[in-house]
Structure formats: C-alpha cells, structure tokens
Amino acid sequence: MAQTAAKRKVGVTSATPSVADVLAWLKKNASAKVRNDMEPRYGIVTDKAFGVPVGAMQKYAKNIGKNHDLALALWDTGWYEARMLAAFLDEPELVTPAQMDRWCRDFDNWGICDTVCFHLFDRTPYAFRKIKEWSGKKNEFEKRAAFALLACVALHNKEADDKQFLPYLPLIEKAATDNRNFVKKGVSWALRLIGRRSLQLNHAALEVAKRLAASDEPSAKSIGKEAVKELTSPIVSGQLKAKAKRL
C-alpha cells in the first residue's frame, strides 16, 4: 500500500516507463532556478539540462527499479538528468567494459562523471582495470573519471584487499602535476580516501602526500598539503586505530 502511494506521488505507474515517459516526468519536475544554478553555484556545465533536484531523481529511480535497458536508452538521449537516472537505474552486473568506455567518453562535467562512478561503475568487476586505463586519458573528464572511480572503490569496496590499492598510488603521484581543476580534485579525492582505508594504506598514502607537498609543482604541492593535513588529523588517526582494533 505504501509502495503504491509512493509511486503515485512521483507519477510512476506499476509498468516500467518508456524513455518518453521519463523525459516527460523530468520536464514536469524541472526548476528554472535549479537549472540556472548549475554552472555558477556548482560548476556543472551542460547544454542539455532540465533542472531537476538530485533528491527527486533518486526517489523517482527507486520507484522505477533497476533496469539496464532503460538506463542505456536514457543515456543515449544526452540529457543531464536522464544520464543521472541512468546511473541510478543501471545494473552493475550487466555493465560491460565497452559500455564503461563509451559512457566515460561522454563525460562532460563532474556531476555526471562522479555520479556514474559513485553509484554504478565502482560496483562492477572492471573498476580496477578501468582506473588504470583511464588514468592515461588526455580529456579532462575522462582522466578525472579514473581518480573519481578510484576514490569510490576505496570508499565502497569493503571486500578488496588493501594491497590492491598500492599499485594505484604511483598513478596518483604521476597525475598530481596535472593542474586542470577537475583532474586535480579527483586525484586529491582518491589519495585521501585510500589513506583513510587502513593504517597500512594511511602510511603509504602519507609517503606520497609528503613527496607531493614538497614538490615545486603548484598542483602537486596543493594536493599533497591537503592530504597530509587530513590523513594526520586526530579524527582520521582515531578512526583508523579503532578500525584496526576491530580487525
């Protein structure tokens, strides 16, 4: 009963909606203010956006349920919100490496890049492979995807052995000299989250961070200082020691 009421509330029927249905819902729930705030307030640049709040899209996607085919079709529309929904709706076990590469090439802002990595790509069995492949990309958002994905795997993959992350620290150190804003932020995010997984990785990440902090490269220096500050903070140190005791 509650589920039926929830579906009525967001305008979803019991049948899976078509792409046209989803686009109609997005148009109906669009806000000019949300759309106009995307670039100046959040740095999200896109030519195809309705302006729908993320929370509303997440509720809508939850009521639709997982649907790989619908996700693929929504992605192909090119609409910002349709691609956000695609990340929420897709099924990680059905995602292929080719799909990951195709979507990665389409990334044109950090919002789509990070949402896809955070809600979908990091749950696929190909995540580690794609991190390595994409870290050598030239396009700003493709390269960011490598490190956003690494950060998301470090945060979400509780089954991964910490040793699996060690080979990716040299990729972080290499990319830290890239001063493009969204690459730089992705690299910093990955380094800090790896360093928060365990005491072992904290020590390894700190070694990298200290070298970067001593660099003459402005981007590397900034990333290194930020990571050293966070990874040596009392809060993080306390969390890691408590975690080590539980193991």
C-alpha positions in Angstrom: 0.0 0.0 0.0 2.8 2.4 1.0 4.7 1.5 -2.2 1.7 2.2 -4.4 1.2 5.6 -2.7 4.8 6.4 -3.2 4.6 5.6 -6.9 1.5 7.8 -7.3 3.3 10.6 -5.5 6.1 10.8 -8.1 4.0 10.0 -11.0 5.2 6.4 -11.7 2.8 3.6 -12.7 3.4 -0.1 -12.0 4.6 -0.5 -15.6 8.2 0.4 -16.5 8.1 3.9 -18.0 9.4 4.5 -21.5 12.1 7.0 -22.3 9.4 9.4 -23.4 7.7 8.9 -20.1 10.9 9.7 -18.2 11.6 12.7 -20.2 8.1 14.0 -19.7 8.5 13.5 -15.9 11.8 15.4 -16.0 10.2 18.2 -17.9 7.3 18.4 -15.5 9.5 18.4 -12.4 12.1 20.9 -13.8 13.0 24.0 -12.0 14.4 27.1 -13.7 16.3 28.0 -10.5 17.9 24.6 -10.3 19.0 24.8 -13.9 20.3 28.3 -13.7 22.3 27.5 -10.5 24.1 24.5 -12.1 27.0 26.4 -13.5 27.5 29.4 -11.2 26.9 27.6 -8.0 28.1 24.0 -8.7 30.4 24.3 -11.7 28.3 21.9 -13.8 28.4 23.0 -17.4 25.9 21.3 -19.8 23.8 22.4 -22.7 21.1 19.8 -22.1 19.5 20.1 -18.6 16.0 20.4 -17.3 16.9 21.4 -13.8 15.6 18.6 -11.6 16.9 18.2 -8.0 19.0 15.1 -7.4 16.9 14.0 -4.5 13.8 14.0 -6.6 15.6 11.9 -9.3 16.8 9.4 -6.7 13.3 8.9 -5.4 11.9 8.5 -8.9 14.6 6.0 -9.8 13.9 4.0 -6.7 10.3 3.7 -7.6 11.1 2.6 -11.2 13.6 -0.1 -10.0 16.7 -1.4 -11.7 16.5 -1.6 -15.4 19.6 -1.9 -17.6 17.9 -1.4 -20.9 16.1 1.7 -19.8 19.4 3.1 -18.4 21.1 2.6 -21.8 18.3 4.3 -23.6 18.2 7.2 -21.2 22.0 7.7 -21.5 21.7 8.0 -25.3 19.3 10.9 -25.0 22.2 13.1 -23.9 20.1 14.9 -21.2 21.9 15.6 -18.0 19.2 14.3 -15.8 18.5 11.3 -18.0 22.1 10.3 -17.6 21.9 10.8 -13.8 18.9 8.5 -13.8 20.8 6.0 -15.9 23.4 5.8 -13.2 20.8 5.1 -10.6 18.8 2.6 -12.7 21.6 0.5 -14.3 22.5 -2.9 -13.0 26.3 -3.3 -12.3 26.3 -7.0 -13.1 25.1 -6.2 -16.7 27.5 -3.3 -17.3 30.3 -4.2 -19.8 33.8 -2.8 -20.2 32.7 -1.4 -23.6 29.8 0.4 -22.0 32.1 1.9 -19.4 34.4 3.2 -22.0 31.5 4.6 -24.1 30.0 6.4 -21.2 33.4 7.7 -20.0 34.0 9.3 -23.4 30.6 11.1 -22.9 31.5 12.6 -19.6 31.4 16.4 -20.0 31.0 17.6 -16.4 32.0 16.5 -13.0 28.4 15.8 -11.9 27.8 13.1 -14.4 31.3 11.7 -14.0 31.1 11.4 -10.3 27.6 10.1 -10.1 28.2 7.3 -12.5 31.4 6.3 -10.7 29.8 6.6 -7.3 26.6 4.8 -8.0 27.5 2.3 -10.7 31.0 1.8 -12.1 32.6 1.1 -8.7 30.3 -1.8 -8.3 31.4 -3.6 -11.5 34.1 -6.2 -11.6 36.0 -4.0 -14.1 36.6 -1.0 -11.9 40.3 -1.5 -11.1 41.1 -2.2 -14.8 39.3 1.0 -15.9 41.1 3.1 -13.3 44.4 2.1 -14.8 43.3 2.6 -18.4 41.6 5.9 -17.9 44.4 7.4 -15.8 46.3 7.9 -19.1 43.5 9.7 -20.9 44.0 13.3 -22.1 40.4 14.6 -21.9 39.9 16.3 -18.5 36.7 14.4 -17.5 37.9 11.0 -18.8 41.0 11.4 -16.7 39.0 12.6 -13.7 36.9 9.5 -14.1 39.9 7.3 -13.3 40.5 9.0 -10.0 36.9 9.6 -9.1 36.4 5.8 -9.7 39.5 5.0 -7.6 38.1 7.2 -4.7 34.7 5.5 -5.0 36.2 2.0 -4.9 38.3 2.9 -1.9 35.2 4.1 -0.2 32.7 1.4 -1.1 34.6 -1.8 -1.8 34.9 -3.4 1.6 36.0 -6.8 0.1 39.1 -5.5 -1.7 42.4 -6.3 -0.1 44.2 -3.1 0.9 47.2 -4.3 -1.1 45.2 -4.0 -4.3 45.3 -0.2 -3.8 49.1 0.1 -3.5 49.8 -0.1 -7.3 47.5 2.9 -7.9 49.4 5.3 -5.7 52.1 5.8 -8.4 49.2 6.7 -10.8 48.1 9.3 -8.3 51.6 10.7 -7.9 52.0 10.9 -11.7 48.7 12.7 -12.2 49.2 15.1 -9.4 51.1 17.5 -11.7 48.0 17.9 -13.9 46.8 21.4 -12.9 43.4 21.1 -14.5 40.8 21.8 -11.8 38.7 18.7 -12.2 41.6 16.3 -12.6 43.3 17.9 -9.6 40.3 17.5 -7.4 39.8 13.9 -8.5 43.4 13.0 -7.7 43.2 14.6 -4.3 39.9 12.8 -3.5 41.4 9.4 -4.4 44.6 9.9 -2.4 42.7 11.0 0.7 40.2 8.1 0.6 42.9 5.5 0.0 44.7 6.9 3.1 41.5 6.5 5.1 41.0 2.8 4.5 43.5 1.4 6.9 46.7 2.2 8.9 48.8 0.4 6.3 47.3 2.5 3.4 47.4 5.6 5.6 51.2 5.2 5.9 51.6 4.5 2.2 49.4 7.4 1.1 51.2 9.8 3.5 54.5 8.9 1.9 53.1 10.0 -1.4 51.4 13.1 0.1 54.6 14.3 1.7 56.6 14.0 -1.5 53.8 15.9 -3.3 53.7 18.6 -0.6 57.5 19.2 -1.1 57.1 19.5 -4.9 57.7 22.7 -6.9 54.6 21.9 -9.0 51.7 24.0 -7.7 49.1 21.3 -8.3 51.1 18.6 -6.7 52.0 20.7 -3.7 48.4 21.7 -3.1 47.2 18.0 -3.3 50.0 16.9 -1.0 49.4 19.5 1.7 45.7 18.8 1.7 46.2 15.1 2.0 48.9 15.4 4.8 46.5 17.6 6.8 43.6 15.3 6.5 45.5 12.0 6.9 47.3 13.1 10.0 44.3 14.7 11.7 43.3 13.4 15.1 39.9 12.4 13.7 41.3 10.2 11.0 44.0 8.7 13.2 41.4 7.8 15.8 39.1 6.2 13.2 41.9 4.1 11.8 43.2 2.9 15.2 39.7 2.0 16.2 39.2 0.1 12.9 42.5 -1.8 13.4 41.4 -2.9 16.9 38.2 -4.4 15.4 40.0 -6.5 12.9 
